Structures are given as structure tokens and as C-alpha cells.
Amino acid sequence: MAFAKFSRMLIPYLLLPNVTLYHVFNRMLFKVEDEHMKTCLERLIIEMNEQPSAEAPFINFGQDAGGTDQANLFMTALYDYQQNSSDPSIVEELGKMASDELFYGVDEIIKFKLSRFHTFPMRLTMINYHFRLYDFSIFVFNYKNIFVGRRCRA
């Protein structure tokens, strides 16, 4: 989720005129709240300074910060955007990717919480079932003692 939030925050900065990716990442350092993401972003900026035309810093950041194939794809596309063109349609497509990934993460959290919620009523039902079984067994025992026991005495 942290990478998806980061990528969604990044898109508006990339759409600003005459801005470099390095400056955008420096701005993002102050906006990111997650400490792990901040550390990964600092490492990305340092690696970008050491290797200005290498793709490796972007891939490393995608792997460390996101850890998914989507994160690697996003960072690779961002590298291609930086190196080859300044077409805003690429950034808009990256924004759609980031939104889809964020909504997918939210859907996964919702499914997890719903699955935990569905097990709670089932537990209550099973506890109730045990009480009803106990009540039924007492009823059968008393019925047997009252009605069946009288026939045996006569």
C-alpha cells in the first residue's frame, strides 16, 4: 500500500512543467510519511546521482519499496519516461496504473476484514448450537424419566 500511495502522490508532480525526476523525488522526501519508503527514496536519489543514466536504481527502488512486479514495472516505465520522452500521456498512464494498484490493495484489505467478520457469526452460531444440543439432551433425559419410568413401575 505504501508504494501505491507513493506512486499516486508522484503523478501530479511529474505533470508540472519543466521539472526533473530528481527534483520531484527531492520534493517527495518531505511528503512521504512511511519511514521505510523515505529510506528507499533517499537511496534512490543517491544512486541516481552516482549512476545518472542507469536503470538499476529504479529497479532497486521498485524491489525494495514495493516488492511487486507492478512496482518494478512502474519504476521501469518511469525510467523510460525520464530517458526517452517527456510525453504527459505516459505519466497519465502511470497514474492509471497507480490508481488500479491502490484500489486492488484496498479491495484485498476489505476481503480480509470481511472474511474475519464472517467467521464471528459462525462461531456464535456454533456456540448456540452446543447450548441447544445440551438443552435437547436434558429434555430427552427428563422425558425418559417421567414418561418411560412410570410404565416400568406399573
MIBALUM-751167 format. One record per atom (N, C-alpha, C, CB): x, y, z; residue in one letter; atom name. Coordinates in nm, 4 decimals, decimal comma, padded with zeros to 6 digits. Glycine has a CB too. Example, Ala and Ser with C-alpha at 12.3 -4.5 7.8 and 13.67 -1.06 7.14 Angstrom:
<recs>
px_py_pz_r_a
01,3190_-00,5690_00,7800_A_N .
01,2300_-00,4500_00,7800_A_CA .
01,3200_-00,3300_00,7800_A_C .
01,1308_-00,4473_00,9046_A_CB .
01,2850_-00,2250_00,7080_S_N .
01,3670_-00,1060_00,7140_S_CA .
01,2900_00,0030_00,7870_S_C .
01,4084_-00,0598_00,5725_S_CB .
</recs>
This chain:
<recs>
px_py_pz_r_a
00,0823_-00,1197_00,0000_M_N .
00,0000_00,0000_00,0000_M_CA .
00,0865_00,1258_00,0000_M_C .
-00,0935_00,0000_00,1207_M_CB .
00,2002_00,1208_00,0682_A_N .
00,2850_00,2398_00,0774_A_CA .
00,3371_00,2791_-00,0609_A_C .
00,4031_00,2149_00,1740_A_CB .
00,3747_00,1800_-00,1420_F_N .
00,4243_00,2120_-00,2754_F_CA .
00,3132_00,2677_-00,3634_F_C .
00,4856_00,0883_-00,3403_F_CB .
00,1941_00,2125_-00,3502_A_N .
00,0811_00,2619_-00,4295_A_CA .
00,0484_00,4066_-00,3927_A_C .
-00,0428_00,1724_-00,4086_A_CB .
00,0521_00,4378_-00,2643_K_N .
00,0279_00,5757_-00,2219_K_CA .
00,1388_00,6677_-00,2736_K_C .
00,0186_00,5843_-00,0677_K_CB .
00,2634_00,6193_-00,2668_F_N .
00,3760_00,6979_-00,3171_F_CA .
00,3600_00,7269_-00,4661_F_C .
00,5083_00,6245_-00,2915_F_CB .
00,3258_00,6255_-00,5425_S_N .
00,3152_00,6433_-00,6874_S_CA .
00,2003_00,7373_-00,7239_S_C .
00,2958_00,5078_-00,7560_S_CB .
00,0917_00,7321_-00,6465_R_N .
-00,0199_00,8253_-00,6731_R_CA .
00,0179_00,9688_-00,6376_R_C .
-00,1453_00,7835_-00,5935_R_CB .
00,0984_00,9869_-00,5339_M_N .
00,1427_01,1219_-00,4972_M_CA .
00,2433_01,1757_-00,5981_M_C .
00,2044_01,1219_-00,3565_M_CB .
00,3152_01,0873_-00,6621_L_N .
00,4205_01,1264_-00,7555_L_CA .
00,3657_01,1844_-00,8858_L_C .
00,5080_01,0074_-00,7862_L_CB .
00,2527_01,1353_-00,9312_I_N .
00,1990_01,1705_-01,0624_I_CA .
00,1745_01,3206_-01,0791_I_C .
00,0703_01,0957_-01,0860_I_CB .
00,1091_01,3893_-00,9858_P_N .
00,0876_01,5335_-01,0073_P_CA .
00,2170_01,6134_-01,0186_P_C .
00,0050_01,5898_-00,8947_P_CB .
00,3181_01,5710_-00,9452_Y_N .
00,4471_01,6401_-00,9553_Y_CA .
00,5108_01,6202_-01,0921_Y_C .
00,5420_01,5909_-00,8464_Y_CB .
00,4924_01,5025_-01,1495_L_N .
00,5504_01,4758_-01,2817_L_CA .
00,4810_01,5552_-01,3919_L_C .
00,5425_01,3270_-01,3131_L_CB .
00,3567_01,5937_-01,3691_L_N .
00,2830_01,6692_-01,4706_L_CA .
00,3148_01,8188_-01,4682_L_C .
00,1344_01,6489_-01,4514_L_CB .
00,3908_01,8634_-01,3694_L_N .
00,4300_02,0043_-01,3649_L_CA .
00,5274_02,0345_-01,4788_L_C .
00,4939_02,0394_-01,2276_L_CB .
00,5221_02,1563_-01,5354_P_N .
00,6139_02,1888_-01,6452_P_CA .
00,7569_02,2119_-01,5943_P_C .
00,5644_02,3135_-01,7202_P_CB .
00,8518_02,1730_-01,6761_N_N .
00,9946_02,1959_-01,6526_N_CA .
01,0419_02,1426_-01,5170_N_C .
01,0246_02,3441_-01,6620_N_CB .
01,0066_02,0215_-01,4878_V_N .
01,0507_01,9599_-01,3632_V_CA .
01,1252_01,8305_-01,3968_V_C .
00,9294_01,9322_-01,2677_V_CB .
01,2339_01,8062_-01,3244_T_N .
01,3098_01,6827_-01,3462_T_CA .
01,2693_01,5796_-01,2422_T_C .
01,4628_01,7091_-01,3401_T_CB .
01,2985_01,4574_-01,2737_L_N .
01,2638_01,3484_-01,1836_L_CA .
01,3405_01,3587_-01,0523_L_C .
01,2915_01,2143_-01,2499_L_CB .
01,4618_01,4054_-01,0607_Y_N .
01,5437_01,4231_-00,9405_Y_CA .
01,4794_01,5250_-00,8456_Y_C .
01,6867_01,4684_-00,9787_Y_CB .
01,4302_01,6360_-00,8988_H_N .
01,3654_01,7381_-00,8165_H_CA .
01,2331_01,6861_-00,7578_H_C .
01,3402_01,8656_-00,8999_H_CB .
01,1630_01,6078_-00,8357_V_N .
01,0365_01,5508_-00,7878_V_CA .
01,0628_01,4574_-00,6702_V_C .
00,9633_01,4749_-00,9017_V_CB .
01,1664_01,3742_-00,6821_F_N .
01,1981_01,2825_-00,5726_F_CA .
01,2420_01,3585_-00,4476_F_C .
01,3077_01,1844_-00,6154_F_CB .
01,3151_01,4683_-00,4659_N_N .
01,3541_01,5502_-00,3505_N_CA .
01,2315_01,6103_-00,2823_N_C .
01,4503_01,6621_-00,3940_N_CB .
01,1350_01,6538_-00,3596_R_N .
01,0106_01,7061_-00,3006_R_CA .
00,9347_01,5956_-00,2275_R_C .
00,9208_01,7686_-00,4098_R_CB .
00,9352_01,4792_-00,2846_M_N .
00,8610_01,3677_-00,2264_M_CA .
00,9192_01,3232_-00,0924_M_C .
00,8594_01,2507_-00,3229_M_CB .
01,0481_01,3475_-00,0715_L_N .
01,1094_01,3104_00,0561_L_CA .
01,0368_01,3729_00,1742_L_C .
01,2554_01,3517_00,0581_L_CB .
00,9875_01,4947_00,1554_F_N .
00,9199_01,5642_00,2648_F_CA .
00,7719_01,5280_00,2737_F_C .
00,9349_01,7141_00,2479_F_CB .
00,7184_01,4691_00,1705_K_N .
00,5760_01,4336_00,1673_K_CA .
00,5489_01,2915_00,2154_K_C .
00,5224_01,4499_00,0270_K_CB .
00,6459_01,2033_00,1986_V_N .
00,6267_01,0623_00,2331_V_CA .
00,6309_01,0467_00,3848_V_C .
00,7350_00,9729_00,1655_V_CB .
00,5331_00,9749_00,4382_E_N .
00,5245_00,9556_00,5831_E_CA .
00,5879_00,8247_00,6284_E_C .
00,3798_00,9596_00,6272_E_CB .
00,5831_00,7228_00,5436_D_N .
00,6363_00,5914_00,5790_D_CA .
00,7889_00,5966_00,5840_D_C .
00,5888_00,4840_00,4778_D_CB .
00,8467_00,5542_00,6960_E_N .
00,9921_00,5636_00,7151_E_CA .
01,0684_00,4721_00,6201_E_C .
01,0284_00,5294_00,8591_E_CB .
01,0164_00,3529_00,5972_H_N .
01,0843_00,2616_00,5040_H_CA .
01,0854_00,3202_00,3627_H_C .
01,0152_00,1227_00,5036_H_CB .
00,9741_00,3779_00,3232_M_N .
00,9656_00,4393_00,1905_M_CA .
01,0619_00,5573_00,1816_M_C .
00,8206_00,4854_00,1603_M_CB .
01,0716_00,6350_00,2875_K_N .
01,1616_00,7502_00,2887_K_CA .
01,3075_00,7060_00,2745_K_C .
01,1432_00,8311_00,4181_K_CB .
01,3437_00,5989_00,3440_T_N .
01,4801_00,5454_00,3345_T_CA .
01,5087_00,4956_00,1929_T_C .
01,5007_00,4308_00,4364_T_CB .
01,4136_00,4251_00,1342_C_N .
01,4305_00,3752_-00,0033_C_CA .
01,4414_00,4910_-00,1016_C_C .
01,3129_00,2834_-00,0429_C_CB .
01,3639_00,5962_-00,0800_L_N .
01,3673_00,7120_-00,1688_L_CA .
01,5008_00,7852_-00,1578_L_C .
01,2517_00,8074_-00,1365_L_CB .
01,5534_00,7969_-00,0373_E_N .
01,6854_00,8585_-00,0199_E_CA .
01,7916_00,7781_-00,0932_E_C .
01,7212_00,8699_00,1297_E_CB .
01,7830_00,6452_-00,0819_R_N .
01,8788_00,5590_-00,1512_R_CA .
01,8658_00,5744_-00,3028_R_C .
01,8580_00,4118_-00,1106_R_CB .
01,7434_00,5885_-00,3525_L_N .
01,7217_00,6090_-00,4959_L_CA .
01,7860_00,7388_-00,5423_L_C .
01,5716_00,6102_-00,5281_L_CB .
01,7687_00,8457_-00,4664_I_N .
01,8267_00,9745_-00,5048_I_CA .
01,9787_00,9663_-00,5075_I_C .
01,7814_01,0851_-00,4083_I_CB .
02,0366_00,9020_-00,4084_I_N .
02,1831_00,8872_-00,4044_I_CA .
02,2319_00,8045_-00,5227_I_C .
02,2279_00,8215_-00,2718_I_CB .
02,1639_00,6931_-00,5509_E_N .
02,2036_00,6078_-00,6636_E_CA .
02,1838_00,6793_-00,7970_E_C .
02,1237_00,4768_-00,6621_E_CB .
02,0818_00,7641_-00,8071_M_N .
02,0619_00,8408_-00,9301_M_CA .
02,1750_00,9396_-00,9512_M_C .
01,9280_00,9144_-00,9265_M_CB .
02,2290_00,9959_-00,8440_N_N .
02,3439_01,0861_-00,8561_N_CA .
02,4693_01,0108_-00,8962_N_C .
02,3678_01,1599_-00,7250_N_CB .
02,4867_00,8916_-00,8411_E_N .
02,6064_00,8123_-00,8718_E_CA .
02,6008_00,7519_-01,0119_E_C .
02,6234_00,7012_-00,7688_E_CB .
02,4810_00,7114_-01,0561_Q_N .
02,4636_00,6475_-01,1867_Q_CA .
02,3501_00,7188_-01,2610_Q_C .
02,4332_00,4937_-01,1713_Q_CB .
02,3771_00,8339_-01,3213_P_N .
02,2686_00,9142_-01,3784_P_CA .
02,1915_00,8483_-01,4921_P_C .
02,3240_01,0417_-01,4273_P_CB .
02,2520_00,7638_-01,5690_S_N .
02,1803_00,7065_-01,6828_S_CA .
02,1525_00,5572_-01,6661_S_C .
02,2592_00,7292_-01,8096_S_CB .
02,1650_00,5052_-01,5437_A_N .
02,1434_00,3622_-01,5203_A_CA .
01,9995_00,3350_-01,4773_A_C .
02,2410_00,3099_-01,4137_A_CB .
01,9518_00,2194_-01,5159_E_N .
01,8169_00,1772_-01,4797_E_CA .
01,8148_00,1059_-01,3442_E_C .
01,7596_00,0858_-01,5879_E_CB .
01,9305_00,0588_-01,3006_A_N .
01,9393_-00,0196_-01,1768_A_CA .
01,8828_00,0517_-01,0533_A_C .
02,0827_-00,0557_-01,1512_A_CB .
01,9073_00,1819_-01,0323_P_N .
01,8492_00,2462_-00,9134_P_CA .
01,6962_00,2403_-00,9111_P_C .
01,8940_00,3912_-00,9064_P_CB .
01,6348_00,2517_-01,0263_F_N .
01,4891_00,2474_-01,0345_F_CA .
01,4366_00,1078_-01,0022_F_C .
01,4423_00,2905_-01,1740_F_CB .
01,5035_00,0072_-01,0568_I_N .
01,4631_-00,1308_-01,0307_I_CA .
01,4842_-00,1652_-00,8833_I_C .
01,5419_-00,2284_-01,1207_I_CB .
01,5969_-00,1211_-00,8272_N_N .
01,6231_-00,1467_-00,6850_N_CA .
01,5171_-00,0812_-00,5970_N_C .
01,7626_-00,0953_-00,6459_N_CB .
01,4787_00,0411_-00,6317_F_N .
01,3759_00,1094_-00,5545_F_CA .
01,2422_00,0362_-00,5640_F_C .
01,3607_00,2535_-00,6026_F_CB .
01,2070_-00,0056_-00,6848_G_N .
01,0820_-00,0792_-00,7026_G_CA .
01,0806_-00,2083_-00,6231_G_C .
01,0592_-00,1093_-00,8492_G_CB .
01,1949_-00,2760_-00,6192_Q_N .
01,2040_-00,4011_-00,5450_Q_CA .
01,2012_-00,3772_-00,3947_Q_C .
01,3307_-00,4759_-00,5833_Q_CB .
01,2758_-00,2774_-00,3476_D_N .
01,2832_-00,2512_-00,2031_D_CA .
01,1561_-00,1880_-00,1486_D_C .
01,4012_-00,1611_-00,1726_D_CB .
01,1033_-00,0909_-00,2185_A_N .
00,9882_-00,0164_-00,1670_A_CA .
00,8566_-00,0888_-00,1924_A_C .
00,9833_00,1216_-00,2297_A_CB .
00,8417_-00,1473_-00,3108_G_N .
00,7151_-00,2114_-00,3453_G_CA .
00,7190_-00,3618_-00,3310_G_C .
00,6766_-00,1762_-00,4851_G_CB .
00,8239_-00,4214_-00,3856_G_N .
00,8382_-00,5661_-00,3767_G_CA .
00,7461_-00,6450_-00,4674_G_C .
00,8156_-00,6084_-00,2384_G_CB .
00,6795_-00,5779_-00,5607_T_N .
00,5893_-00,6484_-00,6521_T_CA .
00,6344_-00,6252_-00,7959_T_C .
00,4423_-00,6013_-00,6326_T_CB .
00,5775_-00,7045_-00,8845_D_N .
00,6062_-00,6861_-01,0266_D_CA .
00,5501_-00,5530_-01,0763_D_C .
00,5479_-00,8024_-01,1088_D_CB .
00,4352_-00,5137_-01,0211_Q_N .
00,3751_-00,3858_-01,0586_Q_CA .
00,4675_-00,2696_-01,0217_Q_C .
00,2381_-00,3686_-00,9901_Q_CB .
00,5302_-00,2769_-00,9044_A_N .
00,6219_-00,1712_-00,8617_A_CA .
00,7430_-00,1650_-00,9548_A_C .
00,6674_-00,1946_-00,7158_A_CB .
00,7951_-00,2808_-00,9917_N_N .
00,9086_-00,2836_-01,0854_N_CA .
00,8691_-00,2286_-01,2215_N_C .
00,9621_-00,4265_-01,1008_N_CB .
00,7501_-00,2644_-01,2682_L_N .
00,7014_-00,2147_-01,3967_L_CA .
00,6828_-00,0629_-01,3923_L_C .
00,5689_-00,2837_-01,4345_L_CB .
00,6274_-00,0135_-01,2836_F_N .
00,6067_00,1305_-01,2679_F_CA .
00,7402_00,2045_-01,2709_F_C .
00,5320_00,1605_-01,1365_F_CB .
00,8375_00,1548_-01,1970_M_N .
00,9670_00,2231_-01,1907_M_CA .
01,0428_00,2116_-01,3234_M_C .
01,0520_00,1652_-01,0766_M_CB .
01,0292_00,1009_-01,3925_T_N .
01,0920_00,0865_-01,5238_T_CA .
01,0298_00,1847_-01,6231_T_C .
01,0778_-00,0586_-01,5753_T_CB .
00,8987_00,1978_-01,6198_A_N .
00,8310_00,2939_-01,7067_A_CA .
00,8714_00,4369_-01,6719_A_C .
00,6787_00,2779_-01,6959_A_CB .
00,8911_00,4623_-01,5438_L_N .
00,9351_00,5947_-01,5010_L_CA .
01,0765_00,6244_-01,5511_L_C .
00,9296_00,6057_-01,3482_L_CB .
01,1624_00,5244_-01,5491_Y_N .
01,2974_00,5402_-01,6032_Y_CA .
01,2912_00,5684_-01,7534_Y_C .
01,3823_00,4137_-01,5754_Y_CB .
01,2092_00,4931_-01,8241_D_N .
01,1948_00,5159_-01,9684_D_CA .
01,1403_00,6550_-01,9967_D_C .
01,1027_00,4101_-02,0307_D_CB .
01,0481_00,7001_-01,9152_Y_N .
00,9933_00,8358_-01,9298_Y_CA .
01,1032_00,9393_-01,9121_Y_C .
00,8800_00,8606_-01,8278_Y_CB .
01,1880_00,9187_-01,8134_Q_N .
01,2960_01,0139_-01,7865_Q_CA .
01,3986_01,0153_-01,9003_Q_C .
01,3653_00,9795_-01,6536_Q_CB .
01,4326_00,8990_-01,9520_Q_N .
01,5393_00,8896_-02,0506_Q_CA .
01,4957_00,9257_-02,1921_Q_C .
01,5950_00,7518_-02,0501_Q_CB .
01,3736_00,8901_-02,2287_N_N .
01,3370_00,8975_-02,3691_N_CA .
01,2448_01,0122_-02,4063_N_C .
01,2738_00,7723_-02,4083_N_CB .
01,1447_01,0386_-02,3246_S_N .
01,0488_01,1386_-02,3675_S_CA .
00,9894_01,2101_-02,2478_S_C .
00,9389_01,0749_-02,4511_S_CB .
00,9246_01,3195_-02,2778_S_N .
00,8527_01,3935_-02,1748_S_CA .
00,7049_01,3996_-02,2109_S_C .
00,9111_01,5360_-02,1579_S_CB .
00,6553_01,2911_-02,2656_D_N .
00,5164_01,2837_-02,3086_D_CA .
00,4247_01,2706_-02,1868_D_C .
00,4956_01,1648_-02,4056_D_CB .
00,3327_01,3648_-02,1648_P_N .
00,2450_01,3563_-02,0473_P_CA .
00,1484_01,2384_-02,0509_P_C .
00,1666_01,4832_-02,0340_P_CB .
00,1236_01,1819_-02,1681_S_N .
00,0332_01,0663_-02,1744_S_CA .
00,0953_00,9459_-02,1026_S_C .
00,0010_01,0301_-02,3221_S_CB .
00,2275_00,9367_-02,1027_I_N .
00,2943_00,8284_-02,0296_I_CA .
00,2696_00,8444_-01,8805_I_C .
00,4463_00,8268_-02,0593_I_CB .
00,2800_00,9676_-01,8315_V_N .
00,2571_00,9943_-01,6899_V_CA .
00,1111_00,9661_-01,6534_V_C .
00,2942_01,1404_-01,6556_V_CB .
00,0196_01,0026_-01,7417_E_N .
-00,1219_00,9758_-01,7152_E_CA .
-00,1484_00,8251_-01,7096_E_C .
-00,2103_01,0416_-01,8231_E_CB .
-00,0839_00,7504_-01,7963_E_N .
-00,0994_00,6045_-01,7939_E_CA .
-00,0383_00,5464_-01,6663_E_C .
-00,0335_00,5406_-01,9187_E_CB .
00,0737_00,6025_-01,6238_L_N .
00,1320_00,5589_-01,4965_L_CA .
00,0368_00,5900_-01,3808_L_C .
00,2691_00,6272_-01,4731_L_CB .
-00,0309_00,7027_-01,3890_G_N .
-00,1291_00,7383_-01,2867_G_CA .
-00,2440_00,6389_-01,2807_G_C .
-00,1833_00,8774_-01,3125_G_CB .
-00,2889_00,5945_-01,3973_K_N .
-00,3954_00,4930_-01,4006_K_CA .
-00,3473_00,3620_-01,3391_K_C .
-00,4429_00,4690_-01,5454_K_CB .
-00,2225_00,3257_-01,3707_M_N .
-00,1647_00,2042_-01,3127_M_CA .
-00,1583_00,2154_-01,1605_M_C .
-00,0239_00,1784_-01,3703_M_CB .
-00,1137_00,3306_-01,1123_A_N .
-00,1015_00,3512_-00,9676_A_CA .
-00,2381_00,3463_-00,9003_A_C .
-00,0328_00,4856_-00,9378_A_CB .
-00,3372_00,4057_-00,9619_S_N .
-00,4723_00,4033_-00,9052_S_CA .
-00,5270_00,2611_-00,9004_S_C .
-00,5664_00,4931_-00,9867_S_CB .
-00,5068_00,1870_-01,0081_D_N .
-00,5542_00,0486_-01,0119_D_CA .
-00,4878_-00,0351_-00,9022_D_C .
-00,5266_-00,0136_-01,1499_D_CB .
-00,3582_-00,0143_-00,8842_E_N .
-00,2869_-00,0902_-00,7821_E_CA .
-00,3348_-00,0524_-00,6417_E_C .
-00,1359_-00,0668_-00,7946_E_CB .
-00,3595_00,0754_-00,6191_L_N .
-00,4076_00,1189_-00,4883_L_CA .
-00,5463_00,0609_-00,4601_L_C .
-00,4113_00,2728_-00,4807_L_CB .
-00,6355_00,0658_-00,5583_F_N .
-00,7697_00,0111_-00,5388_F_CA .
-00,7667_-00,1404_-00,5219_F_C .
-00,8594_00,0483_-00,6564_F_CB .
-00,6750_-00,2071_-00,5894_Y_N .
-00,6597_-00,3508_-00,5706_Y_CA .
-00,6175_-00,3805_-00,4267_Y_C .
-00,5565_-00,4081_-00,6704_Y_CB .
-00,5237_-00,3020_-00,3729_G_N .
-00,4811_-00,3201_-00,2347_G_CA .
-00,5938_-00,2956_-00,1367_G_C .
-00,3660_-00,2285_-00,2034_G_CB .
-00,6737_-00,1937_-00,1629_V_N .
-00,7888_-00,1648_-00,0762_V_CA .
-00,8894_-00,2791_-00,0824_V_C .
-00,8565_-00,0316_-00,1173_V_CB .
-00,9132_-00,3327_-00,2012_D_N .
-01,0053_-00,4462_-00,2150_D_CA .
-00,9553_-00,5684_-00,1382_D_C .
-01,0240_-00,4818_-00,3629_D_CB .
-00,8251_-00,5912_-00,1397_E_N .
-00,7688_-00,7044_-00,0657_E_CA .
-00,7882_-00,6868_00,0841_E_C .
-00,6199_-00,7208_-00,0977_E_CB .
-00,7708_-00,5661_00,1335_I_N .
-00,7920_-00,5391_00,2757_I_CA .
-00,9385_-00,5603_00,3118_I_C .
-00,7481_-00,3954_00,3112_I_CB .
-01,0285_-00,5147_00,2256_I_N .
-01,1718_-00,5327_00,2502_I_CA .
-01,2067_-00,6817_00,2548_I_C .
-01,2552_-00,4612_00,1409_I_CB .
-01,1535_-00,7596_00,1614_K_N .
-01,1807_-00,9042_00,1610_K_CA .
-01,1303_-00,9696_00,2892_K_C .
-01,1154_-00,9711_00,0388_K_CB .
-01,0127_-00,9296_00,3330_F_N .
-00,9562_-00,9871_00,4546_F_CA .
-01,0432_-00,9554_00,5755_F_C .
-00,8139_-00,9355_00,4770_F_CB .
-01,0846_-00,8302_00,5869_K_N .
-01,1673_-00,7906_00,7014_K_CA .
-01,3043_-00,8564_00,6957_K_C .
-01,1829_-00,6383_00,7061_K_CB .
-01,3609_-00,8703_00,5767_L_N .
-01,4900_-00,9377_00,5649_L_CA .
-01,4797_-01,0854_00,6009_L_C .
-01,5445_-00,9226_00,4236_L_CB .
-01,3710_-01,1485_00,5636_S_N .
-01,3556_-01,2897_00,5985_S_CA .
-01,3454_-01,3069_00,7494_S_C .
-01,2317_-01,3491_00,5298_S_CB .
-01,2821_-01,2141_00,8173_R_N .
-01,2765_-01,2206_00,9633_R_CA .
-01,4140_-01,1951_01,0230_R_C .
-01,1751_-01,1193_01,0183_R_CB .
-01,4918_-01,1082_00,9615_F_N .
-01,6248_-01,0783_01,0118_F_CA .
-01,7184_-01,1971_00,9941_F_C .
-01,6815_-00,9561_00,9416_F_CB .
-01,7050_-01,2683_00,8827_H_N .
-01,7937_-01,3812_00,8570_H_CA .
-01,7671_-01,4972_00,9520_H_C .
-01,7786_-01,4277_00,7134_H_CB .
-01,6477_-01,5102_01,0012_T_N .
-01,6208_-01,6203_01,0940_T_CA .
-01,6791_-01,5914_01,2320_T_C .
-01,4698_-01,6454_01,1051_T_CB .
-01,6957_-01,4672_01,2700_F_N .
-01,7516_-01,4330_01,4006_F_CA .
-01,8958_-01,4815_01,4158_F_C .
-01,7454_-01,2826_01,4220_F_CB .
-01,9862_-01,4532_01,3227_P_N .
-02,1226_-01,5080_01,3377_P_CA .
-02,1252_-01,6607_01,3366_P_C .
-02,2123_-01,4556_01,2262_P_CB .
-02,0351_-01,7209_01,2613_M_N .
-02,0313_-01,8671_01,2589_M_CA .
-01,9937_-01,9208_01,3963_M_C .
-01,9317_-01,9175_01,1525_M_CB .
-01,9007_-01,8572_01,4627_R_N .
-01,8626_-01,9007_01,5974_R_CA .
-01,9796_-01,8859_01,6941_R_C .
-01,7416_-01,8200_01,6480_R_CB .
-02,0505_-01,7746_01,6842_L_N .
-02,1666_-01,7559_01,7708_L_CA .
-02,2725_-01,8623_01,7449_L_C .
-02,2261_-01,6166_01,7504_L_CB .
-02,2931_-01,8956_01,6200_T_N .
-02,3906_-01,9980_01,5843_T_CA .
-02,3498_-02,1340_01,6403_T_C .
-02,4063_-02,0060_01,4319_T_CB .
-02,2232_-02,1664_01,6314_M_N .
-02,1766_-02,2955_01,6821_M_CA .
-02,1880_-02,3025_01,8342_M_C .
-02,0317_-02,3203_01,6391_M_CB .
-02,1591_-02,1948_01,9038_I_N .
-02,1757_-02,1922_02,0494_I_CA .
-02,3230_-02,2091_02,0842_I_C .
-02,1203_-02,0599_02,1095_I_CB .
-02,4083_-02,1387_02,0121_N_N .
-02,5529_-02,1505_02,0328_N_CA .
-02,5988_-02,2938_02,0056_N_C .
-02,6295_-02,0513_01,9416_N_CB .
-02,5459_-02,3562_01,9033_Y_N .
-02,5798_-02,4941_01,8688_Y_CA .
-02,5453_-02,5879_01,9843_Y_C .
-02,5060_-02,5375_01,7404_Y_CB .
-02,4299_-02,5684_02,0459_H_N .
-02,3912_-02,6537_02,1582_H_CA .
-02,4884_-02,6379_02,2764_H_C .
-02,2476_-02,6204_02,2028_H_CB .
-02,5309_-02,5161_02,3037_F_N .
-02,6281_-02,4947_02,4110_F_CA .
-02,7605_-02,5632_02,3787_F_C .
-02,6506_-02,3444_02,4341_F_CB .
-02,8048_-02,5532_02,2540_R_N .
-02,9306_-02,6165_02,2146_R_CA .
-02,9194_-02,7689_02,2224_R_C .
-02,9704_-02,5732_02,0721_R_CB .
-02,8050_-02,8223_02,1871_L_N .
-02,7838_-02,9671_02,1965_L_CA .
-02,7884_-03,0115_02,3431_L_C .
-02,6480_-03,0070_02,1319_L_CB .
-02,7296_-02,9343_02,4301_Y_N .
-02,7336_-02,9630_02,5737_Y_CA .
-02,8775_-02,9564_02,6254_Y_C .
-02,6438_-02,8635_02,6516_Y_CB .
-02,9516_-02,8526_02,5848_D_N .
-03,0921_-02,8407_02,6259_D_CA .
-03,1743_-02,9598_02,5765_D_C .
-03,1525_-02,7094_02,5727_D_CB .
-03,1517_-03,0008_02,4531_F_N .
-03,2252_-03,1136_02,3970_F_CA .
-03,1927_-03,2424_02,4725_F_C .
-03,1928_-03,1296_02,2477_F_CB .
-03,0675_-03,2628_02,5075_S_N .
-03,0300_-03,3843_02,5805_S_CA .
-03,0935_-03,3863_02,7199_S_C .
-02,8765_-03,3949_02,5919_S_CB .
-03,1030_-03,2720_02,7866_I_N .
-03,1710_-03,2658_02,9164_I_CA .
-03,3194_-03,2948_02,8984_I_C .
-03,1507_-03,1272_02,9830_I_CB .
-03,3807_-03,2424_02,7940_F_N .
-03,5218_-03,2688_02,7665_F_CA .
-03,5463_-03,4175_02,7458_F_C .
-03,5680_-03,1904_02,6435_F_CB .
-03,4636_-03,4810_02,6656_V_N .
-03,4795_-03,6248_02,6399_V_CA .
-03,4608_-03,7035_02,7692_V_C .
-03,3785_-03,6732_02,5323_V_CB .
-03,3633_-03,6678_02,8499_F_N .
-03,3395_-03,7378_02,9759_F_CA .
-03,4604_-03,7243_03,0692_F_C .
-03,2128_-03,6831_03,0445_F_CB .
-03,5123_-03,6021_03,0828_N_N .
-03,6292_-03,5808_03,1695_N_CA .
-03,7530_-03,6500_03,1132_N_C .
-03,6565_-03,4305_03,1867_N_CB .
-03,7736_-03,6458_02,9843_Y_N .
-03,8889_-03,7127_02,9219_Y_CA .
-03,8829_-03,8623_02,9497_Y_C .
-03,8923_-03,6863_02,7687_Y_CB .
-03,7652_-03,9185_02,9350_K_N .
-03,7474_-04,0616_02,9585_K_CA .
-03,7776_-04,0953_03,1042_K_C .
-03,6041_-04,1053_02,9219_K_CB .
-03,7290_-04,0146_03,1956_N_N .
-03,7516_-04,0418_03,3376_N_CA .
-03,8976_-04,0244_03,3770_N_C .
-03,6649_-03,9511_03,4224_N_CB .
-03,9667_-03,9267_03,3191_I_N .
-04,1051_-03,9004_03,3586_I_CA .
-04,1998_-04,0011_03,2951_I_C .
-04,1459_-03,7581_03,3196_I_CB .
-04,1967_-04,0165_03,1639_F_N .
-04,2972_-04,0981_03,0950_F_CA .
-04,2578_-04,2445_03,0808_F_C .
-04,3236_-04,0412_02,9590_F_CB .
-04,1341_-04,2717_03,0529_V_N .
-04,0934_-04,4112_03,0345_V_CA .
-04,0760_-04,4773_03,1704_V_C .
-03,9621_-04,4205_02,9523_V_CB .
-04,0306_-04,4039_03,2700_G_N .
-04,0095_-04,4588_03,4037_G_CA .
-04,1375_-04,5006_03,4712_G_C .
-03,9393_-04,3595_03,4894_G_CB .
-04,2511_-04,4355_03,4454_R_N .
-04,3797_-04,4678_03,5077_R_CA .
-04,4333_-04,5988_03,4521_R_C .
-04,4818_-04,3541_03,4851_R_CB .
-04,4136_-04,6278_03,3310_R_N .
-04,4640_-04,7520_03,2721_R_CA .
-04,3926_-04,8721_03,3314_R_C .
-04,4470_-04,7505_03,1197_R_CB .
-04,2690_-04,8555_03,3629_C_N .
-04,1940_-04,9680_03,4165_C_CA .
-04,2398_-05,0027_03,5582_C_C .
-04,0446_-04,9369_03,4155_C_CB .
-04,2878_-04,9082_03,6345_R_N .
-04,3280_-04,9321_03,7730_R_CA .
-04,4645_-05,0029_03,7815_R_C .
-04,3330_-04,7994_03,8495_R_CB .
-04,5505_-04,9811_03,6886_A_N .
-04,6858_-05,0340_03,6985_A_CA .
-04,6971_-05,1782_03,6683_A_C .
-04,7741_-04,9616_03,6102_A_CB .
</recs>
